[in-house]
Structures are given as structure tokens and as C-alpha cells.
Amino acid sequence: MSDPAAGLEVYLVGGAVRDQLLNYSYDESDWVVVGSTVDELLKRGFKQVGKDFPVFLHPDTGEEFALARTERKSGHGYAGFQVHASPDVTLEEDLARRDLTINAMAKSASGHIVDPYDGQGDLTKKLLRHVSDNFSEDPLRVLRVARFAARYHHLGFSIAEETQSLMRELSRSGELDFLVAERVWRETERALAEPSPDIYFRVLSECEATETLFEGLDFAKGIPLLADAAVNTSRTDCRWAALLFKTQDAHITALYQTLNWPKRFHKLALAVRHADALSITSASDAVTLISQLDAWRRDEPFDGFCTALLAMSDTSEMQSAIERLAASRRIAKPISMDAVAHLNFNCTGPEIGRAIEAARIESIAHLF
């Protein structure tokens, strides 16, 4: 079967071009189609994403193919744009609407790089620089630039001063108030997976965006803990727990209700805040903590808790405490109702629970 894109003027764009030039790994390829129409792509079998947006999925590969387009600001927030896509929109016009010069490059089928805004020059300079003053039309770009800073910080990249100024102006303008919570969390979660997630929050703090986006979060104390945790674990929920470790519960809960991040992130952050493995000095303490984590029934809460604490405090003392806690769980976990029923056939309800707890404490007493 022939490729539905055959015969179209197609260019690889954005992150794939940037990361190919950096020799950096990437997992998505986006394409721009110049000189075509919605009807033509539909006839070729492409599936349109949304009714009024000129982005399509390739029927075989699932990759995104977008018609070359221009955008004009028509309202507030990320979605406040009027989109114009037609065969007369040029590749250069399409690239002009992008955020950073390093994201405004395209690659033809023959391998030729189209680079009207000197993205290659900025890659050499290791500079994150906006394409044009239209950057200020989209408040989500404040988060995106912060995320790219977190992605490439270890390679020596920095943000251009003029771009930082625009980000600060956007923060002060009130446009960030119109961002949808889902978009804020999506960018944040992606940033947490980057090599230097602390840089994302440092950048947002420096451009005065944090009070709007993360009200109540204690960045001064949380960012250094996140930086330490990022060295020791790639788990985004554990990194998030490290960032929130010094934030008050009320603020964490309020932020959770605003951004609606996954429940497992929320539970782990609160568990890590309140349960210090170093304070476990008895078998009774260990059984209580494991019960609070619901770790007799489930592995994940316990694994996340241990990983987060070790990531923040990778000391021999913490390692010893975690190892003792893990051994306690391993030994005591098999003890169940069946194991203690013979002790008192008249035990029911809470009495059985207390009997199981006592048996678990006795089984691990030698560890403390």
C-alpha cells in the first residue's frame, strides 16, 4: 500500500529536527504539509484531530501531520487564537508562529534544513530565544520555555535575556490566570521527567509566575530538595513529593484541587511529609507506618515512599532505616487472619485486627 503522504510537500518540524541536530533522543515526529487542504488529506485517509483544527493523524503511523497555518490572537489564554490554514500559507509563515528559534526549523525529505530564524545558531550558542514578539500572545509559552530549560540545562543551555523579559511581562499581565489547569499540570509533569526538573521551577519563580500557578508552594525550601531527588530517582511522583516536602498540608490540598494532579501524586506527597523513616525506632512504629501506607495490601505506596525518602536523603542512616522497614514488611506481611485465628476462636472484628497487629509486631521485634 502506498504512503498516503506520497506526493505532498511535507516537512519534519519542531522537536524532532531540534533533537536530531543536538544528537538528543526524541520519541515524536511532527510534520507540516504545505500547499494542501483539509479535503485532500481526508481523501488520502488522514484522520482529523478535532473539528476546527487542521491537524491530522497518519492512518498507518499515527504521527501528526498539520497543514501549514498562521494564528491570530483573538482572546485570552492558550486557546484564544484564530487559525488560518490554506494552500497559500508558506512554510516560513508557519514556522514564524512557533515559540523558540530552536523549535522553528524544518527538514525536507531530501534532508535540507529550513531555518529562517537562525535556530541552528542558537543551538550552537545554547540559547533559548523567542522567534518574535508574538511569543507574548500565548501564556503557555512561559511554562514551555521553563520546561525546555529543565530539559537542556545539563547541556549548558540558558534563556536569552530578552525572552526572560517577555516571560516576566506575560506573568505580570494576568494572562497566566486564563491557563487551563490541565495544561499547567501537563507541562509540569513533563518537566518533572526532565534531567533538571528544579530548573523548571527556578525559571518560573524568576519570571514571577509561581504565585499565579502554584500559590502556597514553598519553592525556597522545596527546589533544593527536588534537585537532590532528581539525581537519585527518575520517578516523577517521588520528585513531586520532594518539592512539596516543606509545603503545608492545606496548601498542598488547595493546589491539588486546583491543578487536579493524579491522586497517587497527592497521597505520596502527604505520606512522605508525615512519615519519617528515621523516627521508626520500634516494631510497633514500623507496623503503624506500614498500615498507614496501606502497604500490607499494595506494593506501590510503600515503594514510592521508600524511593522518595532515599532520593531526598541518600545517607547511610536513611538507607539503613529503609532497609529495616522493608524487612519488617517482608516478614510481617504474610501474617493474616488465618495465621492468628487459632489463638482465640472467639475473636471477631476489631479483636482480630489487634491480634494480627500484635503478631506482626512480635514477628519483627528482633529487627529493632
C-alpha positions as CSV (number, residue, x, y, z in Angstrom):
1,M,0.0,0.0,0.0
2,S,1.4,3.4,-0.9
3,D,2.1,6.1,1.7
4,P,-0.8,8.5,2.0
5,A,1.7,11.3,2.3
6,A,3.4,10.5,-1.0
7,G,3.3,13.5,-3.4
8,L,2.6,16.0,-0.7
9,E,5.1,18.8,0.2
10,V,5.9,17.6,3.7
11,Y,8.5,18.7,6.2
12,L,9.6,17.3,9.5
13,V,9.3,20.1,12.1
14,G,9.8,21.2,15.7
15,G,11.4,19.0,18.3
16,A,12.5,16.1,16.1
17,V,14.6,18.5,14.0
18,R,16.0,20.2,17.0
19,D,16.9,17.0,18.8
20,Q,18.4,15.4,15.6
21,L,20.7,18.4,15.3
22,L,21.6,18.1,19.0
23,N,22.0,14.3,18.7
24,Y,19.5,14.1,21.5
25,S,16.9,11.3,21.9
26,Y,13.3,12.0,21.0
27,D,10.1,9.9,20.6
28,E,7.8,12.0,18.5
29,S,7.9,13.2,14.9
30,D,5.6,16.0,13.8
31,W,5.1,17.1,10.2
32,V,3.8,20.1,8.3
33,V,2.1,19.9,5.0
34,V,2.4,22.9,2.7
35,G,0.1,23.7,-0.2
36,S,-2.6,21.2,0.6
37,T,-6.2,21.3,2.0
38,V,-8.4,19.5,4.6
39,D,-10.3,17.8,1.9
40,E,-7.2,16.4,0.2
41,L,-5.8,14.9,3.5
42,L,-9.2,13.4,4.3
43,K,-9.4,11.8,0.9
44,R,-5.9,10.3,1.5
45,G,-7.1,8.6,4.6
46,F,-5.7,11.0,7.2
47,K,-7.9,11.4,10.4
48,Q,-8.6,14.9,11.5
49,V,-7.9,15.8,15.2
50,G,-10.9,17.9,16.3
51,K,-13.4,19.6,14.0
52,D,-11.9,23.0,13.6
53,F,-8.2,22.4,13.8
54,P,-6.0,21.5,10.8
55,V,-4.1,18.7,12.5
56,F,-4.4,15.1,11.2
57,L,-3.1,11.6,12.2
58,H,-1.4,9.4,9.6
59,P,-3.6,6.4,9.1
60,D,-0.6,4.0,9.4
61,T,1.9,5.5,11.8
62,G,-0.3,7.7,13.9
63,E,2.1,10.6,13.5
64,E,0.7,14.2,13.4
65,F,0.5,16.0,10.1
66,A,-0.6,19.6,10.3
67,L,-1.5,21.9,7.4
68,A,0.8,25.0,7.3
69,R,-1.1,27.7,9.2
70,T,-1.0,31.1,10.8
71,E,-2.6,32.1,14.1
72,R,-4.0,35.4,15.3
73,K,-4.7,36.3,18.9
74,S,-8.5,36.6,19.5
75,G,-8.9,36.1,23.2
76,H,-7.3,35.1,26.5
77,G,-5.2,32.0,27.3
78,Y,-3.8,29.1,25.3
79,A,-7.0,28.6,23.2
80,G,-7.6,32.3,22.4
81,F,-6.4,32.1,18.7
82,Q,-8.0,32.2,15.3
83,V,-6.3,29.7,13.0
84,H,-5.9,30.2,9.3
85,A,-4.8,27.2,7.2
86,S,-4.8,27.3,3.4
87,P,-2.6,26.2,0.5
88,D,-1.1,29.7,0.2
89,V,0.4,29.7,3.7
90,T,4.2,29.3,3.4
91,L,6.5,27.1,5.5
92,E,8.2,30.2,6.8
93,E,4.9,31.7,7.9
94,D,4.1,28.5,9.7
95,L,7.4,28.5,11.5
96,A,7.0,32.1,12.5
97,R,4.2,31.3,14.9
98,R,6.4,28.9,16.9
99,D,7.8,29.8,20.4
100,L,11.6,29.4,20.2
101,T,14.0,29.6,17.3
102,I,15.3,26.1,18.0
103,N,11.7,24.9,17.5
104,A,11.2,26.9,14.4
105,M,13.2,24.7,12.0
106,A,12.0,22.2,9.3
107,K,13.7,19.4,7.4
108,S,12.7,18.4,3.9
109,A,12.5,14.9,2.5
110,S,16.0,15.5,1.0
111,G,17.5,16.4,4.4
112,H,17.7,20.2,3.7
113,I,17.2,22.3,6.9
114,V,14.9,25.3,6.6
115,D,15.9,27.7,9.3
116,P,14.6,31.2,8.7
117,Y,15.1,32.4,12.4
118,D,18.6,31.0,13.0
119,G,17.7,28.1,15.2
120,Q,20.9,26.4,14.4
121,G,22.9,29.4,15.5
122,D,21.0,29.4,18.8
123,L,21.7,25.7,19.2
124,T,25.4,26.4,18.8
125,K,25.1,29.3,21.4
126,K,23.0,27.0,23.6
127,L,20.4,29.7,23.8
128,L,16.6,29.5,24.3
129,R,15.4,32.6,22.4
130,H,11.9,33.6,21.2
131,V,11.1,33.8,17.5
132,S,9.2,37.1,17.6
133,D,7.2,39.4,19.9
134,N,4.2,37.2,19.1
135,F,5.6,35.0,21.8
136,S,3.6,37.1,24.3
137,E,0.3,36.0,22.7
138,D,0.4,32.6,24.3
139,P,0.9,32.4,28.1
140,L,1.6,28.6,28.0
141,R,4.9,29.5,26.4
142,V,6.1,30.7,29.8
143,L,5.8,27.1,31.0
144,R,7.2,25.6,27.8
145,V,10.3,27.6,27.9
146,A,10.8,26.7,31.6
147,R,10.4,23.1,30.6
148,F,13.0,23.3,27.8
149,A,15.4,25.0,30.3
150,A,14.9,21.9,32.5
151,R,15.4,19.6,29.6
152,Y,18.7,21.1,28.3
153,H,20.2,22.7,31.4
154,H,22.7,19.9,31.7
155,L,23.9,20.7,28.2
156,G,24.6,24.3,29.2
157,F,21.5,26.0,27.7
158,S,20.2,29.2,29.1
159,I,17.3,31.6,28.3
160,A,18.0,34.8,26.4
161,E,17.6,37.9,28.5
162,E,15.0,39.4,26.1
163,T,13.0,36.2,26.3
164,Q,13.1,36.2,30.1
165,S,11.8,39.8,29.9
166,L,8.8,38.7,27.8
167,M,8.1,35.9,30.1
168,R,8.1,38.3,33.1
169,E,5.8,40.6,31.2
170,L,3.4,37.8,30.5
171,S,3.4,36.8,34.1
172,R,2.6,40.4,35.2
173,S,-0.1,40.8,32.5
174,G,-2.6,38.4,34.2
175,E,-2.6,36.1,31.1
176,L,-1.5,33.1,33.2
177,D,-4.8,33.3,35.0
178,F,-6.5,32.1,31.9
179,L,-4.5,28.9,31.5
180,V,-6.5,25.7,31.9
181,A,-5.3,23.7,35.0
182,E,-4.9,20.6,32.8
183,R,-2.4,22.3,30.6
184,V,-0.4,23.7,33.6
185,W,-0.2,20.2,35.1
186,R,0.7,18.6,31.8
187,E,3.7,20.9,31.3
188,T,4.7,20.5,34.9
189,E,4.5,16.7,34.9
190,R,6.6,16.7,31.7
191,A,9.1,19.0,33.4
192,L,9.3,16.7,36.4
193,A,10.6,14.0,34.0
194,E,13.4,16.2,32.6
195,P,17.0,15.8,33.7
196,S,16.9,19.0,35.8
197,P,13.3,19.5,37.0
198,D,14.3,22.0,39.6
199,I,15.3,24.4,36.8
200,Y,11.7,24.5,35.6
201,F,10.5,25.8,39.0
202,R,13.5,28.2,39.3
203,V,12.7,29.7,35.9
204,L,9.0,30.1,36.8
205,S,10.0,31.7,40.1
206,E,12.4,34.1,38.5
207,C,9.8,35.3,36.0
208,E,7.2,35.8,38.7
209,A,4.9,33.1,37.5
210,T,4.8,30.9,40.6
211,E,2.3,32.8,42.8
212,T,-0.2,32.5,40.0
213,L,0.4,28.9,39.0
214,F,1.5,27.3,42.3
215,E,0.1,29.5,45.1
216,G,1.3,28.4,48.5
217,L,4.1,26.2,47.3
218,D,7.3,26.7,49.3
219,F,9.8,27.0,46.4
220,A,12.7,28.3,48.6
221,K,12.8,25.1,50.6
222,G,11.3,22.7,48.0
223,I,13.5,23.3,45.0
224,P,16.8,22.2,46.6
225,L,15.1,19.0,47.8
226,L,13.8,18.4,44.2
227,A,17.3,19.0,42.8
228,D,18.7,16.3,45.2
229,A,15.9,13.9,44.5
230,A,16.3,14.2,40.7
231,V,19.8,12.9,41.0
232,N,18.6,9.8,42.7
233,T,15.3,8.9,41.0
234,S,13.5,9.4,37.7
235,R,10.1,8.8,39.3
236,T,8.0,11.9,38.7
237,D,5.8,11.3,41.7
238,C,8.8,11.0,44.0
239,R,10.3,14.1,42.6
240,W,7.0,16.0,43.2
241,A,6.9,14.7,46.8
242,A,10.3,16.1,47.3
243,L,9.3,19.5,46.0
244,L,6.3,19.6,48.3
245,F,8.1,18.2,51.4
246,K,8.2,21.6,53.1
247,T,4.8,22.8,52.0
248,Q,1.9,22.9,54.4
249,D,-0.8,20.3,54.0
250,A,-3.5,22.9,53.5
251,H,-1.6,24.5,50.6
252,I,-0.9,21.0,49.1
253,T,-4.6,20.1,49.2
254,A,-5.6,23.5,47.8
255,L,-3.1,23.2,45.0
256,Y,-4.3,19.6,44.4
257,Q,-7.9,20.8,44.0
258,T,-6.8,23.5,41.6
259,L,-4.4,21.5,39.3
260,N,-6.1,18.1,39.8
261,W,-2.8,16.2,39.6
262,P,-3.1,12.3,39.9
263,K,-4.3,11.0,43.2
264,R,-1.2,8.9,43.6
265,F,1.0,12.1,43.5
266,H,-1.2,13.6,46.2
267,K,-1.1,10.6,48.5
268,L,2.6,10.1,48.2
269,A,3.4,13.8,48.9
270,L,1.3,13.7,52.1
271,A,2.7,10.3,53.2
272,V,6.3,11.5,52.7
273,R,5.6,14.7,54.6
274,H,4.3,12.9,57.7
275,A,6.1,9.6,57.9
276,D,9.8,9.9,58.7
277,A,11.6,6.5,58.4
278,L,14.3,7.8,60.7
279,S,11.7,8.1,63.5
280,I,10.8,4.4,63.3
281,T,12.6,3.1,66.5
282,S,10.3,0.1,67.4
283,A,8.5,-2.8,65.8
284,S,5.2,-1.1,66.8
285,D,6.2,2.1,64.9
286,A,7.0,0.1,61.8
287,V,3.7,-1.8,61.8
288,T,1.8,1.5,62.3
289,L,3.6,3.2,59.4
290,I,3.2,0.3,57.0
291,S,-0.5,0.2,57.9
292,Q,-0.9,4.0,57.3
293,L,0.7,3.5,53.8
294,D,-1.8,0.7,53.1
295,A,1.3,-1.3,52.3
296,W,0.1,-4.7,53.6
297,R,-2.2,-5.0,50.6
298,R,-0.3,-2.9,48.0
299,D,3.3,-2.7,46.9
300,E,3.2,0.7,45.2
301,P,2.6,3.1,48.1
302,F,5.4,1.6,50.0
303,D,7.8,1.5,47.1
304,G,7.1,5.2,46.3
305,F,7.5,6.2,49.9
306,C,10.9,4.5,50.2
307,T,12.1,5.8,46.9
308,A,11.1,9.4,47.7
309,L,12.8,9.4,51.1
310,L,16.0,7.8,49.8
311,A,16.0,10.3,46.9
312,M,15.9,13.2,49.2
313,S,18.3,11.9,51.8
314,D,20.6,9.3,50.3
315,T,22.6,8.7,53.5
316,S,23.7,5.5,55.2
317,E,21.4,6.2,58.1
318,M,18.4,6.6,55.8
319,Q,19.4,3.6,53.8
320,S,19.6,1.5,57.0
321,A,16.2,2.8,58.2
322,I,14.5,1.9,54.8
323,E,16.2,-1.5,54.7
324,R,14.8,-2.3,58.2
325,L,11.4,-1.0,57.2
326,A,11.4,-3.1,54.1
327,A,12.5,-6.2,56.0
328,S,9.7,-5.6,58.6
329,R,7.1,-5.5,55.8
330,R,8.5,-8.6,54.1
331,I,8.5,-10.7,57.3
332,A,5.2,-9.4,58.7
333,K,3.1,-9.2,55.6
334,P,2.2,-12.9,55.4
335,I,0.6,-12.8,58.8
336,S,-3.2,-12.7,58.3
337,M,-6.5,-13.6,59.9
338,D,-5.8,-17.3,59.2
339,A,-2.5,-17.1,60.9
340,V,-3.9,-15.8,64.2
341,A,-7.4,-17.4,64.2
342,H,-6.2,-20.4,66.3
343,L,-5.2,-18.0,69.1
344,N,-8.8,-17.3,70.0
345,F,-11.7,-18.8,68.1
346,N,-14.0,-16.2,69.7
347,C,-12.1,-13.3,68.1
348,T,-14.2,-11.1,65.8
349,G,-13.9,-7.8,64.1
350,P,-11.5,-5.3,65.8
351,E,-10.1,-8.1,68.1
352,I,-8.9,-10.0,65.0
353,G,-7.3,-6.8,63.7
354,R,-5.5,-6.2,67.0
355,A,-4.4,-9.9,67.1
356,I,-2.9,-9.6,63.6
357,E,-1.1,-6.4,64.6
358,A,0.3,-7.9,67.7
359,A,1.5,-11.0,65.8
360,R,3.2,-8.7,63.2
361,I,4.9,-6.7,65.9
362,E,6.2,-9.8,67.6
363,S,7.5,-11.2,64.3
364,I,9.8,-8.3,63.6
365,A,10.8,-7.3,67.2
366,H,14.3,-8.7,66.6
367,L,14.9,-6.1,64.0
368,F,14.7,-3.2,66.5
